[in-house]
Amino acid sequence: MRFAQLNVGQQFSFEDKRYTKTGPLTASQDGTGNSRMIRRSAEVMIINDVPTTETIEQTKQSYSRQEVLECCGAYQSTLIQELQKLTDDKGSVQVEDVISIMSELDASEFI
């Protein structure tokens, strides 16, 4: 299973250490509490038996060109809408805001 497929609070094993997912790209190591960034694509093993939507619904493994284009278009539209909400009086947005919104958007919502 990929790290991005875990729910926040779910326990998993990665590189022979136990973690709890704390955010879209972060986890806390069990025992020490140290925080660590983990790639969304990192392969992890679930420790607890809490079901996720990914385990209930089988994830599709391949997509047609049209499906990918539709997904990218939906992502782009959502990103533009969210960024427009943050524009200041001059119509500009801070780079940190752009990065924050991009990291918060979950690609699985667009598939």
Buried (B, 14 or more C-beta within 10 A) or exposed (E): BEBBBBEEEBBBEBEEBBBBBEEBBBBBBBEEEEEBEBEBEBEBEBBEEEEEEBEEEEEEEEEEEEEEEBBEEBBEEBBEEBBEEEEEEEEEBEEEBBEEBEEEBEEEEBB
